[in-house]
Amino acid sequence: MMWIGEHLLGYGEIHDPQEIISQVEAVTPEDLSRVARDLFRARDLNLAIIGPIEDRKSIEALLKLP
């Protein structure tokens, strides 16, 4: 009943659970890759490494983006 109430209040309608399951199952690996490319762009990434670094050159080599 909570799910029905949330959907009615949040979306103004109630979707059939089987319809939602079908939509989720219709997502392809290509769909996920496309969305990931849109969300995760190299120019927008940040990284912090905290701790003792004994071999700075090897870590820098690992962090090179194509």
Residue frames as qw, qx, qy, qz and C-alpha x, y, z in Angstrom:
[[0.000, 0.886, 0.463, 0.000, 0.00, 0.00, 0.00],
 [0.327, -0.734, 0.115, 0.583, 2.95, 2.33, 0.69],
 [0.373, -0.059, 0.607, 0.699, 4.21, 1.84, -2.88],
 [0.135, 0.651, 0.662, 0.347, 0.78, 2.66, -4.30],
 [0.202, -0.908, -0.280, 0.238, 0.50, 5.75, -2.09],
 [0.401, -0.543, 0.295, 0.676, 3.97, 6.99, -2.99],
 [0.305, 0.157, 0.662, 0.666, 3.30, 6.62, -6.70],
 [0.027, 0.783, 0.596, 0.174, -0.07, 8.27, -6.49],
 [0.257, -0.898, -0.110, 0.339, 1.34, 11.25, -4.57],
 [0.422, -0.508, 0.410, 0.629, 4.65, 11.47, -6.43],
 [0.182, -0.041, 0.712, 0.677, 3.54, 10.77, -9.99],
 [0.473, 0.217, 0.069, -0.851, -0.21, 11.35, -9.92],
 [0.829, 0.175, -0.326, -0.420, -0.83, 7.84, -11.21],
 [0.699, -0.364, 0.608, -0.098, -0.26, 4.23, -10.28],
 [0.476, 0.500, -0.654, -0.308, 1.86, 2.10, -12.59],
 [0.978, -0.092, -0.078, -0.169, 1.43, -1.64, -12.73],
 [0.532, -0.648, 0.529, 0.136, 4.44, -3.29, -11.02],
 [0.798, 0.151, 0.519, 0.266, 4.79, -5.75, -13.94],
 [0.462, 0.857, 0.119, 0.195, 5.02, -2.80, -16.35],
 [0.179, -0.910, 0.374, -0.027, 7.88, -1.32, -14.32],
 [0.724, -0.317, 0.589, 0.169, 9.67, -4.68, -14.19],
 [0.740, 0.493, 0.390, 0.239, 9.34, -4.98, -17.98],
 [0.246, 0.955, -0.086, 0.145, 10.81, -1.51, -18.46],
 [0.418, -0.747, 0.514, 0.048, 13.76, -2.29, -16.20],
 [0.776, -0.057, 0.598, 0.192, 14.39, -5.61, -17.96],
 [0.632, 0.722, 0.241, 0.145, 14.32, -3.81, -21.34],
 [0.083, -0.930, 0.332, 0.136, 17.44, -1.79, -20.43],
 [0.916, 0.323, -0.105, 0.213, 20.39, -3.02, -22.49],
 [0.701, -0.367, 0.048, 0.610, 24.13, -2.89, -21.79],
 [0.373, 0.385, 0.284, 0.795, 24.35, -0.35, -24.62],
 [0.252, -0.840, -0.296, -0.377, 21.81, 1.86, -22.81],
 [0.676, -0.685, -0.072, 0.262, 23.91, 1.73, -19.65],
 [0.648, -0.045, 0.190, 0.736, 27.10, 2.54, -21.55],
 [0.169, 0.633, 0.324, 0.683, 25.47, 5.51, -23.27],
 [0.417, -0.864, -0.192, -0.205, 24.22, 6.95, -19.98],
 [0.751, -0.488, 0.023, 0.444, 27.57, 6.31, -18.28],
 [0.536, 0.236, 0.219, 0.780, 29.39, 8.19, -21.08],
 [0.064, -0.769, -0.260, -0.581, 27.06, 11.14, -20.54],
 [0.595, -0.790, -0.122, -0.085, 27.46, 11.14, -16.75],
 [0.718, -0.536, 0.227, 0.380, 31.14, 10.32, -16.31],
 [0.568, 0.785, -0.053, 0.242, 33.33, 12.60, -18.38],
 [0.761, -0.005, -0.227, 0.608, 37.08, 12.74, -17.85],
 [0.178, 0.487, -0.084, 0.851, 37.06, 16.53, -17.59],
 [0.519, -0.602, -0.045, -0.605, 34.61, 16.36, -14.68],
 [0.878, -0.256, -0.385, 0.123, 36.38, 13.70, -12.60],
 [0.116, -0.782, 0.454, -0.411, 38.27, 14.42, -9.39],
 [0.892, -0.127, -0.413, 0.132, 40.34, 12.09, -7.27],
 [0.236, -0.800, 0.440, -0.333, 42.11, 12.37, -3.94],
 [0.840, 0.039, -0.505, 0.194, 44.70, 9.87, -2.80],
 [0.386, -0.782, 0.305, -0.384, 45.45, 9.98, 0.91],
 [0.934, -0.315, 0.147, 0.083, 48.24, 8.06, 2.50],
 [0.367, -0.635, 0.533, 0.421, 51.91, 7.38, 2.10],
 [0.795, 0.599, -0.003, -0.094, 52.94, 7.11, -1.52],
 [0.656, -0.481, 0.450, 0.369, 56.20, 5.29, -1.99],
 [0.436, 0.033, 0.640, 0.632, 56.22, 5.09, -5.79],
 [0.258, 0.623, 0.190, -0.714, 54.67, 8.28, -7.14],
 [0.180, 0.384, -0.618, -0.662, 55.58, 7.54, -10.78],
 [0.039, -0.143, -0.972, -0.184, 53.65, 4.25, -10.92],
 [0.138, 0.598, 0.657, -0.438, 50.53, 5.86, -9.46],
 [0.201, 0.614, -0.130, -0.753, 50.76, 8.75, -11.94],
 [0.112, 0.195, -0.823, -0.522, 51.04, 6.23, -14.79],
 [0.043, 0.359, 0.929, -0.077, 47.90, 4.43, -13.60],
 [0.127, 0.673, 0.453, -0.571, 45.95, 7.68, -13.50],
 [0.009, 0.287, -0.469, -0.835, 46.66, 8.72, -17.10],
 [0.596, 0.488, 0.510, -0.383, 43.40, 8.97, -18.99],
 [0.546, 0.220, 0.609, 0.532, 43.27, 8.19, -22.70]]
